[in-house]
Amino acid sequence: MTIPGERAGWFLIVGLIFALMAGWAPAGWAEEAKKEEAPAEDKPTASLGVDILSQYIWRGFALSRRSAVFQPSLTGAYKGFSVNIWGNFDTGESNPFITPSFRGAKWNETDFTLGYSRELYAGTAIKSISASLGVIYYNLDSAFNPQGDSFEIYYGLAADFNWFKLAATTNQEVFHYPGWWLTLGISRVFELPWKIQDNSNVTLELGHNFLFLFSRDQVAYPNLSTSDPVRPFSGPLSGQVYATLNIPVHKYVTLAPKIGFWYAAGGNATSLLAGASWDRQQNHIYGGLNVTFAY
């Protein structure tokens, strides 16, 4: 069980790390904000992409096993508003939690996201601060999730410190499994000395996300603690370390090999992730390729 003092300790540690990293910024960044520039013309944008991955991992839970997955995504955006449709096609679905068992290729999830983002600040020491909010509707196959579809509201803040980025996002479930998630992320993009298309550099993105789950449903997310088995899980859940190599092979096309590692935060999170993952593992290494056409 994660007691309030332990939870406060996690937040304090994460907060100190972020504060120290911000404090290491060069002194020159403390200069006054740069002058306003003429705003660029707003134009609608669209992108179509697909991830081909070795496994489907959702917030630390493995939702596939022994099969590759294809995850296409279509996004349109204009003046801060965005609409996205995302899906998951499992080439060999094998869900151990359903009876009778099924194994075979199957489209088992389609997500719809409506969001809005806005820049709140632009300067030098902090290049930009932006806020986002939106909703996500998870249309889930009945065998994939017998409880039914899911609906979340999310809110987020992101800050670009020039040489690294920080982000915090909360997701609150509305339909089922009452509770909310907190994701803290840090990332940096490195320009590599390779130019491919239109003199564009190949870039390498390195990042780390850390997730907290504060559930109010002991059936969906049990504590799995012998001392207090009826309380739902609440506290640090999982982390993700990832690397993505972005290769602009055409003016509109980018190839991005990627690799990542999801791990349990320890304690009761280890039992929860292992018990609910299709492969019964709490840690997962995945890899694959993203192909995106953006206009």
Contacts in CASP RR format, 6 or more apart in sequence:
PFRMAT RR
TARGET T0000
AUTHOR 0000-0000-0000
METHOD contacts of the structure
MODEL  1
MTIPGERAGWFLIVGLIFALMAGWAPAGWAEEAKKEEAPAEDKPTASLGV
DILSQYIWRGFALSRRSAVFQPSLTGAYKGFSVNIWGNFDTGESNPFITP
SFRGAKWNETDFTLGYSRELYAGTAIKSISASLGVIYYNLDSAFNPQGDS
FEIYYGLAADFNWFKLAATTNQEVFHYPGWWLTLGISRVFELPWKIQDNS
NVTLELGHNFLFLFSRDQVAYPNLSTSDPVRPFSGPLSGQVYATLNIPVH
KYVTLAPKIGFWYAAGGNATSLLAGASWDRQQNHIYGGLNVTFAY
1 223 0 8 1.000
1 225 0 8 1.000
1 227 0 8 1.000
1 228 0 8 1.000
1 231 0 8 1.000
1 268 0 8 1.000
2 234 0 8 1.000
2 235 0 8 1.000
2 236 0 8 1.000
2 268 0 8 1.000
7 234 0 8 1.000
7 235 0 8 1.000
10 212 0 8 1.000
10 235 0 8 1.000
10 236 0 8 1.000
14 184 0 8 1.000
14 210 0 8 1.000
18 166 0 8 1.000
18 186 0 8 1.000
21 161 0 8 1.000
21 164 0 8 1.000
21 166 0 8 1.000
21 186 0 8 1.000
22 161 0 8 1.000
25 125 0 8 1.000
25 161 0 8 1.000
25 162 0 8 1.000
25 163 0 8 1.000
28 124 0 8 1.000
28 125 0 8 1.000
29 124 0 8 1.000
29 125 0 8 1.000
29 126 0 8 1.000
29 161 0 8 1.000
29 162 0 8 1.000
30 124 0 8 1.000
30 125 0 8 1.000
31 124 0 8 1.000
31 125 0 8 1.000
32 124 0 8 1.000
33 122 0 8 1.000
33 123 0 8 1.000
33 124 0 8 1.000
34 122 0 8 1.000
34 123 0 8 1.000
34 124 0 8 1.000
42 78 0 8 1.000
42 79 0 8 1.000
43 78 0 8 1.000
44 76 0 8 1.000
44 77 0 8 1.000
44 78 0 8 1.000
45 76 0 8 1.000
45 77 0 8 1.000
45 78 0 8 1.000
45 294 0 8 1.000
45 295 0 8 1.000
46 74 0 8 1.000
46 75 0 8 1.000
46 76 0 8 1.000
46 77 0 8 1.000
46 294 0 8 1.000
46 295 0 8 1.000
47 73 0 8 1.000
47 74 0 8 1.000
47 75 0 8 1.000
47 76 0 8 1.000
47 292 0 8 1.000
47 293 0 8 1.000
47 294 0 8 1.000
47 295 0 8 1.000
48 72 0 8 1.000
48 73 0 8 1.000
48 74 0 8 1.000
48 75 0 8 1.000
48 292 0 8 1.000
48 293 0 8 1.000
48 294 0 8 1.000
49 72 0 8 1.000
49 73 0 8 1.000
49 74 0 8 1.000
49 290 0 8 1.000
49 291 0 8 1.000
49 292 0 8 1.000
49 293 0 8 1.000
50 70 0 8 1.000
50 71 0 8 1.000
50 72 0 8 1.000
50 73 0 8 1.000
50 290 0 8 1.000
50 291 0 8 1.000
51 69 0 8 1.000
51 70 0 8 1.000
51 71 0 8 1.000
51 73 0 8 1.000
51 258 0 8 1.000
51 288 0 8 1.000
51 289 0 8 1.000
51 290 0 8 1.000
52 68 0 8 1.000
52 69 0 8 1.000
52 70 0 8 1.000
52 71 0 8 1.000
52 288 0 8 1.000
52 289 0 8 1.000
52 290 0 8 1.000
52 291 0 8 1.000
53 68 0 8 1.000
53 69 0 8 1.000
53 71 0 8 1.000
53 286 0 8 1.000
53 287 0 8 1.000
53 288 0 8 1.000
54 68 0 8 1.000
54 286 0 8 1.000
54 287 0 8 1.000
54 288 0 8 1.000
55 62 0 8 1.000
55 64 0 8 1.000
55 65 0 8 1.000
55 67 0 8 1.000
55 68 0 8 1.000
55 69 0 8 1.000
55 279 0 8 1.000
55 284 0 8 1.000
55 286 0 8 1.000
55 287 0 8 1.000
56 62 0 8 1.000
56 63 0 8 1.000
56 64 0 8 1.000
56 69 0 8 1.000
56 71 0 8 1.000
56 88 0 8 1.000
56 90 0 8 1.000
57 63 0 8 1.000
57 262 0 8 1.000
57 284 0 8 1.000
57 286 0 8 1.000
59 181 0 8 1.000
59 211 0 8 1.000
59 213 0 8 1.000
59 237 0 8 1.000
59 238 0 8 1.000
60 211 0 8 1.000
60 237 0 8 1.000
60 238 0 8 1.000
60 239 0 8 1.000
60 240 0 8 1.000
60 262 0 8 1.000
60 264 0 8 1.000
60 273 0 8 1.000
60 277 0 8 1.000
60 284 0 8 1.000
61 273 0 8 1.000
61 276 0 8 1.000
61 277 0 8 1.000
62 277 0 8 1.000
62 278 0 8 1.000
62 279 0 8 1.000
62 281 0 8 1.000
62 284 0 8 1.000
63 88 0 8 1.000
63 144 0 8 1.000
63 277 0 8 1.000
63 278 0 8 1.000
64 90 0 8 1.000
64 92 0 8 1.000
64 93 0 8 1.000
64 94 0 8 1.000
64 278 0 8 1.000
65 94 0 8 1.000
65 96 0 8 1.000
65 278 0 8 1.000
65 279 0 8 1.000
66 92 0 8 1.000
66 94 0 8 1.000
66 279 0 8 1.000
67 90 0 8 1.000
67 91 0 8 1.000
67 92 0 8 1.000
67 93 0 8 1.000
67 94 0 8 1.000
68 91 0 8 1.000
69 88 0 8 1.000
69 89 0 8 1.000
69 90 0 8 1.000
69 91 0 8 1.000
70 88 0 8 1.000
70 89 0 8 1.000
70 91 0 8 1.000
71 86 0 8 1.000
71 87 0 8 1.000
71 88 0 8 1.000
71 89 0 8 1.000
72 86 0 8 1.000
72 87 0 8 1.000
72 89 0 8 1.000
73 84 0 8 1.000
73 85 0 8 1.000
73 86 0 8 1.000
73 87 0 8 1.000
74 84 0 8 1.000
74 85 0 8 1.000
74 86 0 8 1.000
75 82 0 8 1.000
75 83 0 8 1.000
75 84 0 8 1.000
75 85 0 8 1.000
76 82 0 8 1.000
76 83 0 8 1.000
76 84 0 8 1.000
77 83 0 8 1.000
80 116 0 8 1.000
80 117 0 8 1.000
80 118 0 8 1.000
81 114 0 8 1.000
81 115 0 8 1.000
81 116 0 8 1.000
82 113 0 8 1.000
82 114 0 8 1.000
82 115 0 8 1.000
82 116 0 8 1.000
82 117 0 8 1.000
83 112 0 8 1.000
83 113 0 8 1.000
83 114 0 8 1.000
83 115 0 8 1.000
84 111 0 8 1.000
84 112 0 8 1.000
84 113 0 8 1.000
85 110 0 8 1.000
85 111 0 8 1.000
85 112 0 8 1.000
85 113 0 8 1.000
86 110 0 8 1.000
86 111 0 8 1.000
86 113 0 8 1.000
87 107 0 8 1.000
87 109 0 8 1.000
87 110 0 8 1.000
87 111 0 8 1.000
88 107 0 8 1.000
88 108 0 8 1.000
88 109 0 8 1.000
88 110 0 8 1.000
89 105 0 8 1.000
89 106 0 8 1.000
89 107 0 8 1.000
89 108 0 8 1.000
90 104 0 8 1.000
90 105 0 8 1.000
90 106 0 8 1.000
90 107 0 8 1.000
90 108 0 8 1.000
91 104 0 8 1.000
91 105 0 8 1.000
92 103 0 8 1.000
92 104 0 8 1.000
92 105 0 8 1.000
92 106 0 8 1.000
93 102 0 8 1.000
93 103 0 8 1.000
93 104 0 8 1.000
93 105 0 8 1.000
93 106 0 8 1.000
93 108 0 8 1.000
93 144 0 8 1.000
94 101 0 8 1.000
94 102 0 8 1.000
94 103 0 8 1.000
94 104 0 8 1.000
94 278 0 8 1.000
95 101 0 8 1.000
95 102 0 8 1.000
95 143 0 8 1.000
95 144 0 8 1.000
95 278 0 8 1.000
96 278 0 8 1.000
96 280 0 8 1.000
97 278 0 8 1.000
98 143 0 8 1.000
98 146 0 8 1.000
102 143 0 8 1.000
106 141 0 8 1.000
107 141 0 8 1.000
108 140 0 8 1.000
108 141 0 8 1.000
108 143 0 8 1.000
108 144 0 8 1.000
109 138 0 8 1.000
109 139 0 8 1.000
109 140 0 8 1.000
109 141 0 8 1.000
109 144 0 8 1.000
110 139 0 8 1.000
111 136 0 8 1.000
111 137 0 8 1.000
111 138 0 8 1.000
111 139 0 8 1.000
112 136 0 8 1.000
112 137 0 8 1.000
112 139 0 8 1.000
113 134 0 8 1.000
113 135 0 8 1.000
113 136 0 8 1.000
113 137 0 8 1.000
114 134 0 8 1.000
114 135 0 8 1.000
115 132 0 8 1.000
115 133 0 8 1.000
115 134 0 8 1.000
115 135 0 8 1.000
116 132 0 8 1.000
116 133 0 8 1.000
116 134 0 8 1.000
117 130 0 8 1.000
117 131 0 8 1.000
117 132 0 8 1.000
118 130 0 8 1.000
118 131 0 8 1.000
118 132 0 8 1.000
119 128 0 8 1.000
119 129 0 8 1.000
119 130 0 8 1.000
120 129 0 8 1.000
120 130 0 8 1.000
120 131 0 8 1.000
121 128 0 8 1.000
121 129 0 8 1.000
122 128 0 8 1.000
125 161 0 8 1.000
125 162 0 8 1.000
126 159 0 8 1.000
126 160 0 8 1.000
126 161 0 8 1.000
127 160 0 8 1.000
127 161 0 8 1.000
127 162 0 8 1.000
128 159 0 8 1.000
128 160 0 8 1.000
129 157 0 8 1.000
129 158 0 8 1.000
129 159 0 8 1.000
129 160 0 8 1.000
130 157 0 8 1.000
130 158 0 8 1.000
130 159 0 8 1.000
131 155 0 8 1.000
131 156 0 8 1.000
131 157 0 8 1.000
131 158 0 8 1.000
132 154 0 8 1.000
132 155 0 8 1.000
132 156 0 8 1.000
132 157 0 8 1.000
132 158 0 8 1.000
132 169 0 8 1.000
133 153 0 8 1.000
133 154 0 8 1.000
133 155 0 8 1.000
133 156 0 8 1.000
134 153 0 8 1.000
134 154 0 8 1.000
134 155 0 8 1.000
135 151 0 8 1.000
135 152 0 8 1.000
135 153 0 8 1.000
135 154 0 8 1.000
136 151 0 8 1.000
136 152 0 8 1.000
136 154 0 8 1.000
136 171 0 8 1.000
137 149 0 8 1.000
137 150 0 8 1.000
137 151 0 8 1.000
138 149 0 8 1.000
138 150 0 8 1.000
138 151 0 8 1.000
138 152 0 8 1.000
139 149 0 8 1.000
140 148 0 8 1.000
140 149 0 8 1.000
140 150 0 8 1.000
142 148 0 8 1.000
147 176 0 8 1.000
147 177 0 8 1.000
147 220 0 8 1.000
148 175 0 8 1.000
148 176 0 8 1.000
149 175 0 8 1.000
150 173 0 8 1.000
150 175 0 8 1.000
150 176 0 8 1.000
150 177 0 8 1.000
151 173 0 8 1.000
151 174 0 8 1.000
151 175 0 8 1.000
152 171 0 8 1.000
152 172 0 8 1.000
152 173 0 8 1.000
152 174 0 8 1.000
153 171 0 8 1.000
153 172 0 8 1.000
153 174 0 8 1.000
154 169 0 8 1.000
154 170 0 8 1.000
154 171 0 8 1.000
154 172 0 8 1.000
155 169 0 8 1.000
155 170 0 8 1.000
156 167 0 8 1.000
156 168 0 8 1.000
156 169 0 8 1.000
156 170 0 8 1.000
157 167 0 8 1.000
157 168 0 8 1.000
157 169 0 8 1.000
158 165 0 8 1.000
158 166 0 8 1.000
158 167 0 8 1.000
158 168 0 8 1.000
159 165 0 8 1.000
159 166 0 8 1.000
159 167 0 8 1.000
163 188 0 8 1.000
164 186 0 8 1.000
164 187 0 8 1.000
164 188 0 8 1.000
165 186 0 8 1.000
165 187 0 8 1.000
165 188 0 8 1.000
166 184 0 8 1.000
166 185 0 8 1.000
166 186 0 8 1.000
167 183 0 8 1.000
167 184 0 8 1.000
167 185 0 8 1.000
167 186 0 8 1.000
167 187 0 8 1.000
168 182 0 8 1.000
168 183 0 8 1.000
168 184 0 8 1.000
168 185 0 8 1.000
169 182 0 8 1.000
169 183 0 8 1.000
170 180 0 8 1.000
170 181 0 8 1.000
170 182 0 8 1.000
170 183 0 8 1.000
171 180 0 8 1.000
171 181 0 8 1.000
171 183 0 8 1.000
172 179 0 8 1.000
172 180 0 8 1.000
172 181 0 8 1.000
173 179 0 8 1.000
173 180 0 8 1.000
176 217 0 8 1.000
176 220 0 8 1.000
177 215 0 8 1.000
177 217 0 8 1.000
177 220 0 8 1.000
177 221 0 8 1.000
178 215 0 8 1.000
178 216 0 8 1.000
178 217 0 8 1.000
179 213 0 8 1.000
179 214 0 8 1.000
179 215 0 8 1.000
179 216 0 8 1.000
179 217 0 8 1.000
180 214 0 8 1.000
181 211 0 8 1.000
181 212 0 8 1.000
181 213 0 8 1.000
181 214 0 8 1.000
182 211 0 8 1.000
182 212 0 8 1.000
182 214 0 8 1.000
183 209 0 8 1.000
183 210 0 8 1.000
183 211 0 8 1.000
183 212 0 8 1.000
184 209 0 8 1.000
184 210 0 8 1.000
184 211 0 8 1.000
184 212 0 8 1.000
185 207 0 8 1.000
185 208 0 8 1.000
185 209 0 8 1.000
185 210 0 8 1.000
186 207 0 8 1.000
186 208 0 8 1.000
187 205 0 8 1.000
187 206 0 8 1.000
187 207 0 8 1.000
187 208 0 8 1.000
188 205 0 8 1.000
188 206 0 8 1.000
188 207 0 8 1.000
189 203 0 8 1.000
189 204 0 8 1.000
189 205 0 8 1.000
190 203 0 8 1.000
190 204 0 8 1.000
190 205 0 8 1.000
190 206 0 8 1.000
191 201 0 8 1.000
191 202 0 8 1.000
191 203 0 8 1.000
192 201 0 8 1.000
192 202 0 8 1.000
192 203 0 8 1.000
192 204 0 8 1.000
193 201 0 8 1.000
194 201 0 8 1.000
194 202 0 8 1.000
195 201 0 8 1.000
195 202 0 8 1.000
196 202 0 8 1.000
196 247 0 8 1.000
196 248 0 8 1.000
196 249 0 8 1.000
197 248 0 8 1.000
197 249 0 8 1.000
197 250 0 8 1.000
197 251 0 8 1.000
198 248 0 8 1.000
198 251 0 8 1.000
200 248 0 8 1.000
202 245 0 8 1.000
202 246 0 8 1.000
202 247 0 8 1.000
202 248 0 8 1.000
203 245 0 8 1.000
203 246 0 8 1.000
204 243 0 8 1.000
204 244 0 8 1.000
204 245 0 8 1.000
204 246 0 8 1.000
205 242 0 8 1.000
205 243 0 8 1.000
205 244 0 8 1.000
205 246 0 8 1.000
206 242 0 8 1.000
206 243 0 8 1.000
207 241 0 8 1.000
207 242 0 8 1.000
207 243 0 8 1.000
208 239 0 8 1.000
208 240 0 8 1.000
208 241 0 8 1.000
208 242 0 8 1.000
209 239 0 8 1.000
209 240 0 8 1.000
209 242 0 8 1.000
210 236 0 8 1.000
210 238 0 8 1.000
210 239 0 8 1.000
210 240 0 8 1.000
210 265 0 8 1.000
211 236 0 8 1.000
211 237 0 8 1.000
211 238 0 8 1.000
211 239 0 8 1.000
211 240 0 8 1.000
211 265 0 8 1.000
212 235 0 8 1.000
212 236 0 8 1.000
212 237 0 8 1.000
213 221 0 8 1.000
213 233 0 8 1.000
213 234 0 8 1.000
213 235 0 8 1.000
213 237 0 8 1.000
214 234 0 8 1.000
214 235 0 8 1.000
215 221 0 8 1.000
215 232 0 8 1.000
215 233 0 8 1.000
215 234 0 8 1.000
216 232 0 8 1.000
217 232 0 8 1.000
218 230 0 8 1.000
218 231 0 8 1.000
218 232 0 8 1.000
220 232 0 8 1.000
221 232 0 8 1.000
221 233 0 8 1.000
221 272 0 8 1.000
221 276 0 8 1.000
222 229 0 8 1.000
222 232 0 8 1.000
222 233 0 8 1.000
222 272 0 8 1.000
223 229 0 8 1.000
223 230 0 8 1.000
223 231 0 8 1.000
223 232 0 8 1.000
223 233 0 8 1.000
223 234 0 8 1.000
223 268 0 8 1.000
224 233 0 8 1.000
224 268 0 8 1.000
224 271 0 8 1.000
224 272 0 8 1.000
225 231 0 8 1.000
225 268 0 8 1.000
233 268 0 8 1.000
233 269 0 8 1.000
233 272 0 8 1.000
235 265 0 8 1.000
235 269 0 8 1.000
236 265 0 8 1.000
236 266 0 8 1.000
236 269 0 8 1.000
237 264 0 8 1.000
237 265 0 8 1.000
237 269 0 8 1.000
237 272 0 8 1.000
237 273 0 8 1.000
238 262 0 8 1.000
238 263 0 8 1.000
238 264 0 8 1.000
238 265 0 8 1.000
238 269 0 8 1.000
238 273 0 8 1.000
239 262 0 8 1.000
239 263 0 8 1.000
239 265 0 8 1.000
240 260 0 8 1.000
240 261 0 8 1.000
240 262 0 8 1.000
240 263 0 8 1.000
241 260 0 8 1.000
241 261 0 8 1.000
241 263 0 8 1.000
242 258 0 8 1.000
242 259 0 8 1.000
242 260 0 8 1.000
242 261 0 8 1.000
243 258 0 8 1.000
243 259 0 8 1.000
243 260 0 8 1.000
244 256 0 8 1.000
244 257 0 8 1.000
244 258 0 8 1.000
244 290 0 8 1.000
245 256 0 8 1.000
245 257 0 8 1.000
245 258 0 8 1.000
246 254 0 8 1.000
246 255 0 8 1.000
246 256 0 8 1.000
247 254 0 8 1.000
247 255 0 8 1.000
247 256 0 8 1.000
247 257 0 8 1.000
248 254 0 8 1.000
249 255 0 8 1.000
252 293 0 8 1.000
252 294 0 8 1.000
252 295 0 8 1.000
253 291 0 8 1.000
253 292 0 8 1.000
253 293 0 8 1.000
254 290 0 8 1.000
254 291 0 8 1.000
254 292 0 8 1.000
254 294 0 8 1.000
255 289 0 8 1.000
255 290 0 8 1.000
255 291 0 8 1.000
256 289 0 8 1.000
256 290 0 8 1.000
256 291 0 8 1.000
256 292 0 8 1.000
257 288 0 8 1.000
257 289 0 8 1.000
257 290 0 8 1.000
258 287 0 8 1.000
258 288 0 8 1.000
258 289 0 8 1.000
258 290 0 8 1.000
259 285 0 8 1.000
259 286 0 8 1.000
259 287 0 8 1.000
259 288 0 8 1.000
260 285 0 8 1.000
260 286 0 8 1.000
260 287 0 8 1.000
261 283 0 8 1.000
261 284 0 8 1.000
261 285 0 8 1.000
261 286 0 8 1.000
262 283 0 8 1.000
262 284 0 8 1.000
262 286 0 8 1.000
263 282 0 8 1.000
263 283 0 8 1.000
264 270 0 8 1.000
264 273 0 8 1.000
264 274 0 8 1.000
264 282 0 8 1.000
264 283 0 8 1.000
269 282 0 8 1.000
270 282 0 8 1.000
271 282 0 8 1.000
273 281 0 8 1.000
273 282 0 8 1.000
274 280 0 8 1.000
274 281 0 8 1.000
274 282 0 8 1.000
277 284 0 8 1.000
END
